[in-house]
Structures are given as C-alpha cells and as structure tokens.
Amino acid sequence: MLEPIIGLEVHAELETQSKMFCACPVVDTTQAEPNTAVCPVCAGMPGALPVVNRRAVEYGLRVALALGCEINLASIFARKNYFYPDLPKGYQISQYEQPLARNGRLVISTSQGERVIRIRLVHLEEDTGKLTHVGQAGPAYTLVDLNRAGIPLLEIVTEPDFRTGEEVRGYAQSLRSILRYLGVNSGDLQKGVLRIEPNVSLRPAGQTALGVKVEIKNLNSFRALERGVAYEIQRQSDLLQRGERVRQETVGWDEAREVTFTQRVKEGDEDYHYFPDPDLPPLVIEAAWAEEIRAALPELPAAKSLRFREQYGLNDYDAGLLTAEREVADYFEQAVAAAPEAAPKMVANWITGELFGLLNQAGTSLRECRVPPSALASLVGLVSRGEINQNSAKSVLGEMFTTGQSAESIVASRGLRQVSDTAAIAALVQKALAENPAQVAAYFGGKEAVAQWLFGQVMRAAKGQANPQVVRAELTRQLAERKD
C-alpha cells in the first residue's frame, strides 16, 4: 500500500510600498504598464548595490511570530544561481542555510479532526520578473516584464506532514487568512501574489524514507490545489503500480483538462550553488524589536474563533465563517455591539445569510458595502422587537444594500411596520372566523390543518403586517373559546 507524502512551499508577496532591495514602487503587475517600475538594481545592472527593505523584514517577522517560529536574530542573504529569462541578474537573492526563522506550527481543522502542520522555515527573498508567451496564431516569442522583479517575497516551507488534498487545502486557506489578518498580503491567488506549490511523493506505508517528489506549479485557486494534489497522487500511484519510475520534476496544472504536465526537470539544492551575497551584510535583528512586533500582533483567526464561540455562543461553523476574514469579524462585533437587544446568533445569521448573499450577487466586498454594521444592527433590532417580520426585513435589507438608506426610513416610507396591537389583531381574527363558518366547523371536526388556512386569512386581511406570533396566539385563544 502506498502512502502520499506532501509538503508545501508558499510564496507570499509582501505588501510594502517599495521593492525588497531598491526604492522602485511595488505596482499591481496585472494593471501597470510593463517595465515602468524598474531601476538598475532590480534590472540586475552591473555595479548596482541592493539595500534591504526594513518594512519587508518587519512583515516577515510578523508572519514568523504568528506561526510560532524561532527567530534567527542573525540571518544571511544568499545568491541562488540559475538562468531564466525573468531573472535579470542570473541569480535570485534569497536565504538558505540561515533563514529568517525556523520551527513553527499551524493547527488546521480537517474532517478527521485537528492536525498540527510543522513549519520548517520562513525566509525572505525577491520575486522574479514575469514572462508572457505570445504566438499561438503566428510566430512564437516571449515578452519580459520586470515590474515584479525584486518585489519582497516571503517563502513559508512546511515539513512533509500532509497526507491528503483536503489537508493541503485546509492549511492553505488557514495560512491565507493569517496573512490577510496581519496585513502583509492580499491573498489574491488569481493575481499571483500568493503562490502555493505542493511537493508530492509516494512511499510504501510504514517506510520512513521519502519517495521521489514532484512539484506542482500554476495553481491559482484552492480548488485547483486540492484537485492537482489528488491527480498527482493518482498519477504517481499508477506509475509505481506498473513498475515504472517517478521522475523528480516540476509540473504545471492544466485547469481545463485537470491534469499535470511536465515543465522542467527539478533541480536539487546543489544545482543552485548557493553562497552568501557579498553585497549584503548579515541581517541582524534586535531582540527588542522582534518582541515589539510580537506584542503588536492582532488576535489571529483561531483565537478569535474560539472567543466567538465562548463569548457569543456561536457554533464552530458560524465562528469559523465569521473569523475567516478580519473585516467580517470586525463587522460582526460592531453590529452586535450596536444591537444589544438582539441575540448574537441572530446577527450572525443575517450577516452570513442575507448580507453575504447580496455581496456575492453584486460581486462586491464588505468594505464597499453600503450597509455599515450600525445600519444592519438597526434592521435586526426591528426584527428582534417584532416591529417588522422576517420577509419584510429581507426586502428592506435589499433596498438598504442598493440605496444606502436606513432601515427606519425604508420601513416608514413603505408602511412595513408590523402590527402587534392585540385588540386590532383580535378583531381581524374574529372577522375571519365569522366569515368562514364551514372552515371553523371542519376544524372542530378534526381537520386541525384548517387552522393554518385561517391564519393565512388573517395575515391576508392584515396585508402581511400583523405580528405572526400574536396572530397565532389570538387565533388559538378564540378557537378554544368557541369549542368551549
């Protein structure tokens, strides 16, 4: 029996204003004109000298500390030598034997329970340029854009602790959430600012030696990550079952066909000829600065989810959904604070149900939403106090989302306020019973379902604005009186 062994390398572009070793601005490489954010340093011109970006180091420390890593107070930048057209210097400045941090951990939730994933190392490096291949309908050629070259990159490498695609996806989603909470990376896989590359190998169950690993690149979604890993496990299994050899290589992922394809034979560390970069001194970090960064870390998703369960009485699913994104968690807590008469669970339901639905339909983010937490709290308060019913509230939220108006003003202008006056409702019930003697007789003859029909008649007479709970109670009371 073969056992999958999977490790992950995650490359996260750091959201600094300037590049890792020069003053060139960090631009959106999907929008900016090619080669407009380039200088002699990131273009690899002879004699240009790199200078370390302090903010990039700070962001790297944030991540390493959030993952519980041991910080190396002195780390070394090295040259990783290989030739590729998007690497203008002919080497990449990275870290190797003495990285920024080591030995962290991330606990993830899976269908089989919690799993502890060990973090081998966290290190700083620079990104490469970007190649665009042209010529499907004519002569083939490649364009090079160096806007991305030199953007600060944080590499987070795990131990080979994963066994399934589900675990890989769970880790990637958890790590993305942490990076976004820390404010160091947008987590946008589609734009390539977060790149997740699994190394997949198989070995006989019970064996300790690792098998031949294959690295998968070009995965731009969590769905592709999970499916790519599953495909590669099956492909290698089929090879080994036939007595064939797995080749160490880098493969791409064909999203349309859902298969991997060979890109290049995988290099080993010795092929990169690492050596300390002579232009950069050791990166020395003051212990006091590292502790200052640690103290400023925000409450992270796992801790926040636990607090939401304990403080607000939410279940695991709701707490996880509300804390996956920091802006959603903040929105929820602000709404709860502004709606003291409503149960937190009720506020959670309105956010994860109706509001999320409107956001998805409009293709917009919570940050751009025209319904601030206080406005949602006002709407939930109206429902909680029985001033409007659930269906009316959904309609009101839709109008709030589109217009930005308050719930109170929409309810007043549309006459949606719910009638809870017992005398008025008692009169409506009495009228419905008097106008429908046959149905009343049928009810007393044993057809109890007729009570729901009578309820509908009362609600129709009230134009849907009567409080359903008051109507049901009054209907039950008057029917009981007639029976007596």
Phi, psi and omega per residue, in radians:
M1 nan 2.348 -3.095
L2 -1.708 2.488 -3.112
E3 -2.028 2.186 3.075
P4 -1.260 2.408 3.062
I5 -2.192 2.111 -3.007
I6 -2.291 2.322 2.977
G7 -2.121 2.786 -3.107
L8 -2.164 2.451 2.925
E9 -2.022 2.153 3.128
V10 -2.028 2.210 3.090
H11 -1.908 2.072 -3.115
A12 -2.061 2.075 3.028
E13 -1.208 2.313 -3.115
L14 -1.539 2.365 -3.029
E15 -1.470 1.035 3.028
T16 -1.506 2.929 3.114
Q17 -1.420 -0.506 -3.134
S18 -2.185 2.982 -3.045
K19 -1.312 3.092 -2.993
M20 -1.173 -0.689 -3.032
F21 -2.228 0.214 3.115
C22 -2.646 3.086 -3.063
A23 -1.611 0.110 3.120
C24 -1.085 2.454 -3.136
P25 -1.217 2.587 2.996
V26 -1.481 2.072 -3.082
V27 -2.018 2.828 3.037
D28 -1.285 1.861 -3.033
T29 -1.221 -0.191 3.074
T30 -1.512 -0.217 -3.073
Q31 -2.056 -0.638 -3.029
A32 -1.237 2.659 3.043
E33 -1.109 2.412 -3.091
P34 -0.999 2.503 3.002
N35 0.999 0.655 3.098
T36 -1.857 -0.176 3.112
A37 -2.101 1.104 -3.017
V38 -2.398 2.456 3.073
C39 -2.365 3.098 -3.133
P40 -1.009 -0.535 -3.113
V41 -1.201 -0.956 -3.080
C42 -1.368 -0.213 3.031
A43 -1.528 -0.068 3.064
G44 1.292 0.564 3.139
M45 -1.268 2.481 3.135
P46 -1.019 2.372 3.084
G47 1.548 -0.205 3.122
A48 -1.308 2.345 -3.050
L49 -1.908 2.294 3.125
P50 -1.400 2.614 3.046
V51 -2.294 2.292 -3.037
V52 -1.221 2.383 3.091
N53 -1.429 1.965 -3.087
R54 -1.076 -0.682 -3.115
R55 -1.144 -0.627 3.093
A56 -1.107 -0.693 3.094
V57 -1.116 -0.740 3.115
E58 -1.052 -0.784 3.138
Y59 -1.110 -0.698 3.105
G60 -1.095 -0.700 3.102
L61 -1.144 -0.674 3.095
R62 -0.955 -0.855 -3.094
V63 -1.150 -0.820 -3.108
A64 -1.056 -0.724 -3.139
L65 -1.228 -0.653 3.107
A66 -1.119 -0.487 3.121
L67 -1.607 0.141 3.077
G68 1.234 0.478 -3.087
C69 -1.381 2.783 2.960
E70 -1.492 2.158 -3.098
I71 -1.493 2.283 2.999
N72 -1.502 1.966 -3.095
L73 -1.204 -0.283 3.023
A74 -2.311 2.025 3.115
S75 -2.180 2.868 -3.005
I76 -2.137 2.329 2.979
F77 -1.531 2.348 -3.102
A78 -2.146 2.820 3.034
R79 -1.684 2.169 3.098
K80 -1.794 1.846 -2.948
N81 -1.591 2.101 2.952
Y82 -2.851 2.693 -3.124
F83 -1.751 2.271 3.009
Y84 -2.737 2.498 -3.033
P85 -1.014 -0.455 -3.121
D86 -1.564 0.168 -3.127
L87 -2.035 1.528 -2.920
P88 -1.094 -0.538 -3.106
K89 -1.392 -0.304 -3.021
G90 1.511 0.023 3.028
Y91 -2.669 2.793 3.093
Q92 -1.965 2.332 3.047
I93 -1.389 2.106 -3.067
S94 -2.492 -2.912 3.010
Q95 -2.232 2.611 -3.038
Y96 -2.374 -1.496 -3.046
E97 -1.268 -0.524 3.129
Q98 -2.164 1.436 -3.107
P99 -1.391 3.102 -3.137
L100 -1.098 -0.720 -3.059
A101 -2.706 2.791 3.137
R102 -2.470 2.924 2.872
N103 0.983 1.077 3.037
G104 -1.877 -2.953 3.129
R105 -2.773 2.667 3.048
L106 -2.454 2.172 3.127
V107 -1.594 2.224 -3.132
I108 -2.095 2.728 3.083
S109 -1.751 2.351 3.090
T110 -2.334 3.033 3.112
S111 -1.126 -0.316 3.129
Q112 -1.740 0.148 -3.129
G113 1.900 -2.981 -3.102
E114 -1.340 2.537 3.081
R115 -2.274 2.404 3.071
V116 -1.677 2.099 3.101
I117 -1.825 2.150 -3.126
R118 -1.429 2.383 3.057
I119 -1.690 2.071 -3.117
R120 -1.291 -0.866 -3.105
L121 -2.750 2.752 3.014
V122 -2.261 2.148 -3.139
H123 -2.460 2.765 -3.117
L124 -1.668 2.550 3.032
E125 -2.763 -3.065 3.083
E126 -1.934 2.608 3.108
D127 -1.382 2.867 3.085
T128 -1.641 3.096 3.027
G129 -1.341 -2.941 -3.072
K130 -2.270 2.309 3.118
L131 -1.786 2.426 3.041
T132 -2.112 2.051 -3.109
H133 -1.600 2.207 -3.062
V134 -2.149 2.665 2.988
G135 2.115 0.378 3.098
Q136 -1.133 -0.565 -3.111
A137 -1.828 0.163 -3.119
G138 -2.889 -2.731 3.124
P139 -1.037 2.360 -3.093
A140 -1.452 2.386 3.035
Y141 -2.716 2.929 -3.084
T142 -2.236 2.376 3.099
L143 -1.831 2.507 -3.128
V144 -1.998 2.213 3.072
D145 -2.032 2.074 -3.082
L146 -1.690 0.199 3.091
N147 -1.020 -0.625 -3.119
R148 -1.417 -0.368 -3.090
A149 -1.063 2.156 3.105
G150 1.653 -0.093 3.067
I151 -1.112 2.377 -3.125
P152 -1.019 2.324 -3.094
L153 -2.244 2.323 3.062
L154 -1.925 2.158 3.098
E155 -1.812 2.248 -3.131
I156 -2.072 2.027 -3.026
V157 -2.001 2.252 3.116
T158 -1.653 2.904 2.877
E159 -1.312 2.831 -3.124
P160 -1.334 1.168 -2.997
D161 -1.721 -0.104 -3.091
F162 -1.545 2.578 3.097
R163 -2.156 -0.276 -3.099
T164 -2.417 2.822 3.050
G165 -1.126 -0.575 3.117
E166 -1.077 -0.743 3.127
E167 -1.139 -0.722 3.124
V168 -1.060 -0.805 -3.137
R169 -1.121 -0.755 3.137
G170 -1.057 -0.727 3.107
Y171 -1.124 -0.817 -3.095
A172 -1.070 -0.728 3.131
Q173 -1.177 -0.710 3.127
S174 -1.141 -0.757 -3.135
L175 -1.143 -0.741 3.102
R176 -1.012 -0.757 3.132
S177 -1.058 -0.740 3.126
I178 -1.111 -0.780 3.140
L179 -1.049 -0.687 3.124
R180 -1.240 -0.691 3.072
Y181 -1.029 -0.700 -3.098
L182 -1.332 -0.208 3.123
G183 1.280 0.466 -3.085
V184 -1.865 -0.245 -3.076
N185 -2.743 2.452 -3.099
S186 -1.331 -0.317 -3.130
G187 1.318 0.269 -3.082
D188 -1.452 1.701 -3.136
L189 -1.157 -0.593 -3.104
Q190 -1.085 -0.585 -3.136
K191 -1.547 -0.080 3.089
G192 1.401 0.185 3.129
V193 -1.378 -0.222 3.019
L194 -2.307 2.040 -3.055
R195 -2.139 2.174 -3.044
I196 -1.993 2.107 -3.021
E197 -2.203 1.843 3.113
P198 -1.418 2.521 2.979
N199 -1.887 2.045 -3.000
V200 -1.984 2.291 3.026
S201 -2.515 2.863 3.094
L202 -2.206 2.623 3.070
R203 -2.600 2.756 3.062
P204 -1.053 2.369 3.138
A205 -0.984 2.336 -3.134
G206 1.651 -0.259 3.131
Q207 -1.436 2.588 -3.119
T208 -1.720 -0.486 3.137
A209 -1.199 2.501 -3.136
L210 -1.416 2.634 3.073
G211 -1.456 -3.053 3.113
V212 -1.337 2.189 -3.026
K213 -1.651 2.592 3.060
V214 -2.161 2.234 -3.133
E215 -1.683 2.299 3.131
I216 -1.806 2.224 3.098
K217 -2.019 3.106 3.076
N218 1.110 0.679 3.077
L219 -1.767 1.956 -3.025
N220 -1.973 0.384 3.049
S221 -2.802 2.794 3.095
F222 -1.177 -0.567 3.091
R223 -1.107 -0.797 3.116
A224 -1.121 -0.643 3.118
L225 -1.056 -0.877 -3.104
E226 -1.155 -0.747 -3.115
R227 -1.245 -0.634 3.105
G228 -1.095 -0.744 3.101
V229 -1.110 -0.786 -3.137
A230 -1.071 -0.724 3.142
Y231 -1.133 -0.777 -3.080
E232 -1.165 -0.635 3.057
I233 -1.048 -0.798 -3.125
Q234 -1.173 -0.696 -3.124
R235 -1.098 -0.825 -3.134
Q236 -1.154 -0.670 3.111
S237 -1.056 -0.770 3.126
D238 -1.074 -0.731 3.127
L239 -1.062 -0.868 -3.079
L240 -1.166 -0.626 3.115
Q241 -1.131 -0.514 3.109
R242 -1.496 0.005 -3.131
G243 1.421 0.268 3.130
E244 -1.636 2.949 -3.062
R245 -1.758 2.453 3.006
V246 -1.501 2.270 3.141
R247 -1.653 2.373 3.067
Q248 -1.264 2.064 -3.061
E249 -2.746 2.965 2.991
T250 -1.835 2.259 -3.129
V251 -2.115 2.690 3.027
G252 -1.745 2.992 -3.135
W253 -2.045 2.101 3.085
D254 -1.558 1.823 -3.055
E255 -1.109 -0.681 -3.091
A256 -1.179 -0.772 -3.091
R257 -1.605 -0.222 -3.110
E258 0.972 0.897 3.073
V259 -2.428 2.776 3.005
T260 -1.625 2.749 3.112
F261 -2.501 2.576 -3.071
T262 -1.164 2.333 3.025
Q263 -1.891 -0.902 3.118
R264 -2.818 2.788 3.061
V265 -1.225 2.329 -3.047
K266 -1.269 2.296 3.065
E267 -1.394 2.718 2.952
G268 -1.681 2.919 -3.106
D269 -0.993 -0.624 -3.091
E270 -1.142 -0.415 -3.131
D271 -1.252 -0.327 -3.100
Y272 -1.511 -0.194 3.102
H273 0.866 0.943 3.115
Y274 -1.032 2.441 2.900
F275 -2.713 2.673 -3.103
P276 -0.979 2.368 3.138
D277 -1.218 2.081 -3.085
P278 -1.213 -0.273 -3.127
D279 -1.540 -0.130 -3.088
L280 -2.178 2.164 3.086
P281 -1.273 2.926 3.065
P282 -0.959 2.488 3.094
L283 -1.482 1.873 -3.090
V284 -1.815 2.168 -3.095
I285 -1.933 2.252 3.084
E286 -1.277 2.333 -3.120
A287 -1.015 -0.637 -3.127
A288 -1.133 -0.641 3.126
W289 -1.179 -0.740 3.115
A290 -1.067 -0.708 3.129
E291 -1.206 -0.589 3.082
E292 -1.111 -0.718 3.110
I293 -1.178 -0.711 3.122
R294 -1.055 -0.770 -3.098
A295 -1.146 -0.448 -3.095
A296 -1.593 0.008 -3.137
L297 -1.092 2.439 3.096
P298 -1.309 2.929 2.992
E299 -1.113 2.172 -3.024
L300 -1.545 2.867 -2.997
P301 -0.913 -0.800 -3.086
A302 -1.105 -0.781 3.133
A303 -1.159 -0.692 3.140
K304 -1.160 -0.694 3.127
S305 -1.092 -0.740 3.104
L306 -1.089 -0.760 3.132
R307 -1.123 -0.688 3.130
F308 -1.094 -0.648 3.112
R309 -1.174 -0.735 -3.089
E310 -1.354 -0.749 -3.045
Q311 -1.391 -0.663 -3.033
Y312 -1.919 -0.013 3.102
G313 1.201 0.483 -3.137
L314 -1.460 2.707 3.045
N315 -1.415 3.015 -3.079
D316 -1.025 -0.746 -3.075
Y317 -1.108 -0.886 -3.110
D318 -1.110 -0.744 -3.137
A319 -1.094 -0.718 3.120
G320 -1.139 -0.726 -3.125
L321 -1.148 -0.712 -3.079
L322 -1.341 -0.384 -3.089
T323 -1.825 -0.025 -3.140
A324 -1.086 -0.597 3.104
E325 -2.105 2.334 -3.073
R326 -1.076 -0.685 -3.099
E327 -1.177 -0.547 3.088
V328 -1.222 -0.757 3.122
A329 -1.069 -0.759 3.117
D330 -1.120 -0.726 3.133
Y331 -1.049 -0.806 -3.127
F332 -1.047 -0.841 -3.091
E333 -1.147 -0.634 3.097
Q334 -1.176 -0.680 3.120
A335 -1.170 -0.730 3.116
V336 -1.084 -0.741 -3.137
A337 -1.118 -0.556 -3.112
A338 -1.519 -0.091 -3.135
A339 -2.269 1.161 -3.050
P340 -1.109 -0.427 -3.114
E341 -1.419 -0.200 -3.108
A342 -1.736 2.530 3.088
A343 -1.211 2.437 3.100
P344 -0.936 -0.631 3.113
K345 -1.054 -0.666 3.120
M346 -1.131 -0.753 3.096
V347 -1.097 -0.765 3.125
A348 -1.021 -0.750 -3.128
N349 -1.095 -0.701 3.136
W350 -1.183 -0.606 3.127
I351 -1.265 -0.916 -3.038
T352 -1.329 -0.333 3.135
G353 -1.692 -1.465 -3.027
E354 -1.159 -0.808 -3.079
L355 -1.189 -0.797 3.090
F356 -1.029 -0.684 3.124
G357 -1.065 -0.747 3.123
L358 -1.165 -0.693 3.120
L359 -1.112 -0.783 3.133
N360 -1.114 -0.727 -3.129
Q361 -1.131 -0.658 -3.124
A362 -1.480 -0.222 -3.111
G363 1.143 0.650 -3.112
T364 -2.157 3.003 -3.104
S365 -1.822 2.880 3.118
L366 -1.107 -0.544 3.141
R367 -1.108 -0.539 -3.120
E368 -1.658 0.005 -3.054
C369 -1.184 2.466 -3.124
R370 -1.575 0.142 3.093
V371 -1.982 1.635 3.126
P372 -1.210 2.907 -3.109
P373 -0.961 -0.701 -3.124
S374 -1.120 -0.610 3.133
A375 -1.225 -0.729 3.078
L376 -1.117 -0.675 3.122
A377 -1.066 -0.684 3.106
S378 -1.083 -0.747 3.121
L379 -1.121 -0.813 3.139
V380 -1.088 -0.628 3.098
G381 -1.095 -0.709 3.098
L382 -1.053 -0.735 3.131
V383 -1.188 -0.786 -3.091
S384 -1.068 -0.636 -3.135
R385 -1.474 -0.025 3.118
G386 1.346 0.326 -3.108
E387 -1.424 -0.446 2.979
I388 -2.420 2.699 -3.137
N389 -1.556 3.040 -3.038
Q390 -1.067 -0.811 -3.100
N391 -1.125 -0.744 3.106
S392 -1.100 -0.689 -3.120
A393 -1.091 -0.683 3.109
K394 -1.088 -0.726 3.111
S395 -1.138 -0.713 3.126
V396 -1.106 -0.752 3.139
L397 -1.072 -0.694 3.098
G398 -1.037 -0.706 3.123
E399 -1.262 -0.638 3.064
M400 -1.067 -0.757 -3.112
F401 -1.084 -0.645 -3.093
T402 -1.430 -0.712 -2.986
T403 -1.803 -0.406 -3.054
G404 1.427 0.089 3.117
Q405 -1.268 2.821 3.116
S406 -1.388 2.759 3.113
A407 -1.097 -0.731 -3.115
E408 -1.033 -0.787 -3.100
S409 -1.184 -0.659 3.136
I410 -1.194 -0.762 3.126
V411 -1.067 -0.758 -3.126
A412 -1.159 -0.780 -3.080
S413 -1.209 -0.502 -3.117
R414 -1.756 0.049 3.090
G415 1.045 0.790 -3.041
L416 -1.711 -0.037 -3.061
R417 -1.080 2.315 -3.029
Q418 -1.321 2.422 3.111
V419 -1.500 2.110 3.090
S420 -2.071 0.076 3.136
D421 -1.115 2.014 -3.046
T422 -1.129 -0.615 -3.135
A423 -1.151 -0.759 -3.136
A424 -1.145 -0.719 -3.136
I425 -1.213 -0.646 3.110
A426 -1.060 -0.657 3.126
A427 -1.175 -0.695 3.127
L428 -1.147 -0.698 3.122
V429 -1.143 -0.791 3.140
Q430 -1.029 -0.726 -3.134
K431 -1.144 -0.736 -3.137
A432 -1.122 -0.697 3.133
L433 -1.201 -0.666 -3.134
A434 -1.192 -0.611 -3.089
E435 -1.449 -0.154 -3.082
N436 -2.307 1.069 -3.095
P437 -1.111 -0.587 -3.121
A438 -1.133 -0.724 -3.141
Q439 -1.207 -0.647 3.096
V440 -1.097 -0.763 3.121
A441 -1.081 -0.707 3.116
A442 -1.085 -0.676 3.105
Y443 -1.058 -0.831 -3.141
F444 -1.245 -0.273 3.075
G445 -1.458 0.039 3.076
G446 1.996 -0.108 3.137
K447 -1.549 1.363 -3.052
E448 -1.141 -0.372 3.132
A449 -1.134 -0.330 3.124
V450 -1.096 -0.425 3.126
A451 -1.044 -0.640 3.114
Q452 -1.162 -0.646 3.108
W453 -1.131 -0.756 3.118
L454 -1.106 -0.659 3.067
F455 -1.028 -0.769 3.121
G456 -1.067 -0.639 3.119
Q457 -1.136 -0.709 3.118
V458 -1.136 -0.790 3.140
M459 -1.109 -0.632 3.098
R460 -1.147 -0.754 3.124
A461 -1.106 -0.546 3.140
A462 -1.524 0.080 -3.118
K463 0.997 0.598 3.071
G464 1.313 0.085 -3.043
Q465 -1.736 -0.050 3.106
A466 -1.343 2.546 3.105
N467 -1.195 2.038 -3.062
P468 -1.009 -0.672 -3.123
Q469 -1.134 -0.721 3.132
V470 -1.186 -0.695 3.133
V471 -1.079 -0.826 -3.112
R472 -1.075 -0.761 -3.123
A473 -1.108 -0.733 -3.119
E474 -1.225 -0.668 3.116
L475 -1.112 -0.772 3.117
T476 -1.075 -0.728 -3.118
R477 -1.132 -0.808 -3.084
Q478 -1.229 -0.601 3.078
L479 -1.159 -0.667 3.116
A480 -1.132 -0.688 3.115
E481 -1.101 -0.724 -3.128
R482 -1.168 -0.596 -3.130
K483 -1.173 -0.690 -3.130
D484 -1.171 nan nan
